[in-house]
Amino acid sequence: MARYSKIKNILKSRNLRITDGRVDVLEFFFRKGKTLSIKEIQEELKDSDRVTLYRILNAFTENGVLHKIPDDSGQVTFGLCHDTCDAEDHNHDHMHFKCLDCGTIECLEQQVPEVSIPGYQVKEANLILKGLCKSCAA
């Protein structure tokens, strides 16, 4: 029940309507405690309409609930935003780690180093480190 209250508070603080679909998506993220691909979300929420699910994910990324994680496989992965994100200040210049064995992508607390390129204006930086995660390396 405490998790449901947290989910409701997140949606209210971002001025998003509380719907069953939105609650289900966020509850799945909290339950898994990791980044999730669209495929994983669709498999879990089989009864959800695909278009509605994409709209929920889009609304969440636009309002600072989730952030998209770039991946060289072409598959979109999402991670939960920190409590400090909102629609106006949605910054995720932190590193991500992709396990080459199990494929899991994790958000790391380390910031991407600042990059300065003469003549260019860097607006966003994404860095994916690849190797073996703690579980696969053990």
C-alpha positions as a Markdown table, in Angstrom:
| # | Residue | x | y | z |
|---|---|---|---|---|
| 1 | Met | 0.0 | 0.0 | 0.0 |
| 2 | Ala | 2.9 | 2.4 | 0.7 |
| 3 | Arg | 4.2 | 1.8 | -2.8 |
| 4 | Tyr | 0.8 | 2.8 | -4.2 |
| 5 | Ser | 0.9 | 6.0 | -2.3 |
| 6 | Lys | 4.4 | 6.8 | -3.6 |
| 7 | Ile | 3.2 | 6.1 | -7.2 |
| 8 | Lys | 0.2 | 8.4 | -6.7 |
| 9 | Asn | 2.4 | 11.1 | -5.3 |
| 10 | Ile | 4.8 | 10.8 | -8.2 |
| 11 | Leu | 1.9 | 11.2 | -10.7 |
| 12 | Lys | 0.3 | 14.1 | -8.8 |
| 13 | Ser | 3.6 | 15.9 | -8.5 |
| 14 | Arg | 4.0 | 15.7 | -12.3 |
| 15 | Asn | 0.4 | 16.8 | -12.9 |
| 16 | Leu | -0.4 | 13.4 | -14.5 |
| 17 | Arg | -3.8 | 11.8 | -14.1 |
| 18 | Ile | -3.8 | 8.7 | -12.0 |
| 19 | Thr | -5.0 | 5.9 | -14.2 |
| 20 | Asp | -4.7 | 2.1 | -13.9 |
| 21 | Gly | -2.3 | 1.9 | -16.8 |
| 22 | Arg | 0.1 | 4.5 | -15.4 |
| 23 | Val | 0.0 | 2.9 | -11.9 |
| 24 | Asp | 0.7 | -0.5 | -13.5 |
| 25 | Val | 3.7 | 0.7 | -15.4 |
| 26 | Leu | 5.2 | 2.5 | -12.4 |
| 27 | Glu | 4.5 | -0.4 | -10.1 |
| 28 | Phe | 6.3 | -2.7 | -12.5 |
| 29 | Phe | 9.4 | -0.4 | -12.5 |
| 30 | Phe | 9.4 | -0.3 | -8.7 |
| 31 | Arg | 8.9 | -4.0 | -8.4 |
| 32 | Lys | 11.7 | -4.8 | -10.8 |
| 33 | Gly | 14.0 | -2.1 | -9.4 |
| 34 | Lys | 16.0 | -1.9 | -12.7 |
| 35 | Thr | 15.8 | -0.4 | -16.2 |
| 36 | Leu | 13.2 | -2.0 | -18.5 |
| 37 | Ser | 12.9 | -2.4 | -22.2 |
| 38 | Ile | 9.6 | -1.8 | -24.1 |
| 39 | Lys | 9.6 | -5.6 | -24.7 |
| 40 | Glu | 9.8 | -6.4 | -21.0 |
| 41 | Ile | 7.0 | -3.9 | -20.2 |
| 42 | Gln | 4.8 | -5.3 | -23.0 |
| 43 | Glu | 5.3 | -8.8 | -21.8 |
| 44 | Glu | 4.4 | -7.9 | -18.2 |
| 45 | Leu | 1.4 | -5.8 | -19.1 |
| 46 | Lys | 0.0 | -8.1 | -21.8 |
| 47 | Asp | -3.6 | -6.9 | -21.4 |
| 48 | Ser | -2.6 | -3.2 | -22.0 |
| 49 | Asp | -3.2 | -1.7 | -25.4 |
| 50 | Arg | 0.2 | -1.1 | -27.2 |
| 51 | Val | -0.7 | 2.5 | -28.2 |
| 52 | Thr | -1.8 | 3.4 | -24.7 |
| 53 | Leu | 1.4 | 1.9 | -23.3 |
| 54 | Tyr | 3.5 | 4.0 | -25.7 |
| 55 | Arg | 1.5 | 7.1 | -24.7 |
| 56 | Ile | 2.2 | 6.4 | -21.0 |
| 57 | Leu | 5.9 | 5.9 | -21.6 |
| 58 | Asn | 6.0 | 9.1 | -23.7 |
| 59 | Ala | 4.1 | 11.1 | -21.0 |
| 60 | Phe | 6.5 | 9.7 | -18.3 |
| 61 | Thr | 9.6 | 10.7 | -20.3 |
| 62 | Glu | 8.2 | 14.2 | -21.0 |
| 63 | Asn | 7.3 | 14.8 | -17.4 |
| 64 | Gly | 10.5 | 13.6 | -15.6 |
| 65 | Val | 9.2 | 10.2 | -14.4 |
| 66 | Leu | 11.3 | 8.0 | -16.7 |
| 67 | His | 14.3 | 8.6 | -19.0 |
| 68 | Lys | 15.2 | 6.9 | -22.2 |
| 69 | Ile | 18.5 | 5.1 | -22.3 |
| 70 | Pro | 20.2 | 4.9 | -25.7 |
| 71 | Asp | 21.3 | 1.5 | -26.8 |
| 72 | Asp | 23.3 | 0.4 | -29.8 |
| 73 | Ser | 20.9 | -2.6 | -30.3 |
| 74 | Gly | 18.1 | -0.2 | -31.4 |
| 75 | Gln | 16.0 | -1.4 | -28.5 |
| 76 | Val | 14.7 | 1.4 | -26.2 |
| 77 | Thr | 15.3 | 1.0 | -22.5 |
| 78 | Phe | 13.8 | 3.2 | -19.8 |
| 79 | Gly | 15.0 | 4.0 | -16.3 |
| 80 | Leu | 13.3 | 5.7 | -13.4 |
| 81 | Cys | 14.2 | 9.3 | -12.9 |
| 82 | His | 15.5 | 10.7 | -9.6 |
| 83 | Asp | 13.1 | 12.7 | -7.4 |
| 84 | Thr | 14.8 | 15.9 | -8.6 |
| 85 | Cys | 13.6 | 15.5 | -12.2 |
| 86 | Asp | 10.5 | 17.2 | -13.6 |
| 87 | Ala | 9.3 | 18.3 | -17.0 |
| 88 | Glu | 11.5 | 21.5 | -17.0 |
| 89 | Asp | 14.6 | 20.0 | -15.5 |
| 90 | His | 15.1 | 16.5 | -16.9 |
| 91 | Asn | 18.8 | 15.8 | -16.9 |
| 92 | His | 20.4 | 12.4 | -17.1 |
| 93 | Asp | 24.0 | 12.9 | -17.9 |
| 94 | His | 25.0 | 9.9 | -15.9 |
| 95 | Met | 26.7 | 6.8 | -17.2 |
| 96 | His | 25.0 | 3.5 | -18.0 |
| 97 | Phe | 26.4 | 0.0 | -17.9 |
| 98 | Lys | 25.3 | -2.8 | -20.3 |
| 99 | Cys | 26.2 | -6.4 | -19.5 |
| 100 | Leu | 27.4 | -8.2 | -22.6 |
| 101 | Asp | 26.3 | -11.5 | -21.1 |
| 102 | Cys | 22.7 | -11.0 | -19.8 |
| 103 | Gly | 22.0 | -7.7 | -21.6 |
| 104 | Thr | 20.9 | -5.8 | -18.5 |
| 105 | Ile | 21.4 | -2.0 | -18.6 |
| 106 | Glu | 22.0 | -0.2 | -15.3 |
| 107 | Cys | 22.0 | 3.4 | -14.4 |
| 108 | Leu | 25.3 | 4.3 | -12.6 |
| 109 | Glu | 25.5 | 7.2 | -10.2 |
| 110 | Gln | 28.6 | 8.6 | -11.9 |
| 111 | Gln | 28.2 | 11.6 | -14.1 |
| 112 | Val | 29.4 | 11.7 | -17.7 |
| 113 | Pro | 32.6 | 13.8 | -17.8 |
| 114 | Glu | 32.1 | 17.2 | -19.2 |
| 115 | Val | 33.1 | 17.4 | -22.9 |
| 116 | Ser | 34.1 | 20.6 | -24.7 |
| 117 | Ile | 34.5 | 20.6 | -28.4 |
| 118 | Pro | 35.5 | 23.9 | -30.1 |
| 119 | Gly | 32.7 | 25.2 | -32.3 |
| 120 | Tyr | 30.1 | 22.8 | -30.9 |
| 121 | Gln | 27.4 | 23.2 | -28.2 |
| 122 | Val | 26.9 | 20.0 | -26.3 |
| 123 | Lys | 23.4 | 19.8 | -25.0 |
| 124 | Glu | 23.3 | 16.2 | -23.8 |
| 125 | Ala | 25.8 | 13.4 | -23.2 |
| 126 | Asn | 25.2 | 9.7 | -23.1 |
| 127 | Leu | 27.8 | 7.1 | -22.1 |
| 128 | Ile | 27.3 | 3.4 | -22.1 |
| 129 | Leu | 30.0 | 1.2 | -20.6 |
| 130 | Lys | 30.0 | -2.4 | -21.6 |
| 131 | Gly | 31.3 | -5.5 | -19.9 |
| 132 | Leu | 30.0 | -8.1 | -17.4 |
| 133 | Cys | 27.6 | -7.0 | -14.6 |
| 134 | Lys | 28.3 | -8.1 | -11.0 |
| 135 | Ser | 26.1 | -11.2 | -11.3 |
| 136 | Cys | 27.6 | -12.4 | -14.6 |
| 137 | Ala | 31.1 | -11.7 | -13.5 |
| 138 | Ala | 30.7 | -13.7 | -10.3 |
